[in-house]
Amino acid sequence: MANMDGKSLLSSKKSIPIPPPSRQSAATGYPCEYVVMNNLAPRGRSSRVPTATKDLWERLFNEGYKADVRINTDNGGIVYAHSNIIGMASPVLGGMLKQANRSKRWRSISIFGVPHDAVRVFIRFLYSSCYENEEMKEFVLHLLVLSHVYAVPHLKRECEQKLELGLLTIDNVVDVFQLALLCDAPRLSLVCHRKILKNFKTVSESEGWKAMKQSHPILEKELLESMIEEENSKKERIRKMNEKEVYLQLYDAMEALVHICRDGCRTIGPHDKDFKANQQPCRYTSCKGLELLVRHFAGCKLRAPGGCAHCKRMWQLLELHSRLCADPNSCRVPLCRNFRQRLAKQSKKDEIRWTILVEKILKTRGIGIAPCFRPL
């Protein structure tokens, strides 16, 4: 083979059969021996590992081949593990192993306060980053605590995500909220906080709330204060929305007033307007109501300011228009110029009140000077 020239080498390569294409997974397009590993891989790296590799780590944990650590759990349970693996996966466990008593080949450490099966799921995750969905559903709160205490951030993120996407309920939201605060999980605590406020009446009747009330009265007080603040904020938002609606209605009324006086509408308008029987409906939403107000104003015997509630509204609309109008000298709205001339005689208090109203109306519409109030 060493004596072959380039030509013979090329011909020898041609004689090597081409391997068959890899079988593809219909769902992912990846070779079928690859599986998704819970989206835990760092950004930019593949989150897929060979099934054979995963199974090897699973067997290593399940069979405890050459295990050298005994993990004591509640009720006398024991989980066997390998010090090199769990020490690398968790710096806290690594520190505990360095200080652990050693008897022959065995080192012993203890994880108490959580169910034995939860510890087993936790240690298994350190081997393969895998878990069963039912196990996660049952032990998610225990795993959240274990991942925080023993510094396993990828498991902690997984627990937070599972809770946020479905495992967080009305019944457990108070417990999860307290754990999120203890385990330094700000996003999860925020999600819980919002859920509590959104379903406050139901949550406040749950067993979790009653237990929190006994064990953490300060936290209950803070949640009640948050609820009051949320209610006040909601009322303030509603007030501002209603206020904005009023400003928009006033602006629409100003547009309709200019339209009536300039273009004419139905039976009201300039004396030289020729109305057609088949005239199209007016596009100004405030026009019909304003027509009735103008018609009343024209015939009312008490239309002096303060004499009639309807006429008072009309006087206010006329004055508001004069403050919005860009050219009162050529404006066809009645009394526009007269109101503008009277501005200098108004009290400072009235001037400030009208100025604020005009600014809010224009700000609500997001404009400087309304186009419809430019020279007519």
Secondary structure, 3 states (H helix, E strand, C coil): CCCCCHHHHHHHHHCCCCCCCCCECCCCCCECCEEECCCCCCCCCCCEEEHHHHHHHHHHHHHCCCCCEEEECHHHCEEEECHHHHHHHCHHHHHHHHHCCEECCEEEEECCCCCHHHHHHHHHHHHHCCCCHHHHHHHHHHHHHHHHHCCCHHHHHHHHHHHHHHHCCCCCHHHHHHHHHHCCCHHHHHHHHHHHHHCHHHHCCCHHHHHHHHHCHHHHHHHHHHHHHHHHHHHHHHHHHHHHHHHHHHHHHHHHHHHHHHCCECCECCCCCCCCCCCCCCCCCCHHHHHHHHHHHHHCCCCCCCCCHHHHHHHHHHHHHHHHCCCCCCCCCCCHHHHHHHHHHCCHHHHHHHHHHHHHHHHHHCCCCCHHHCCC
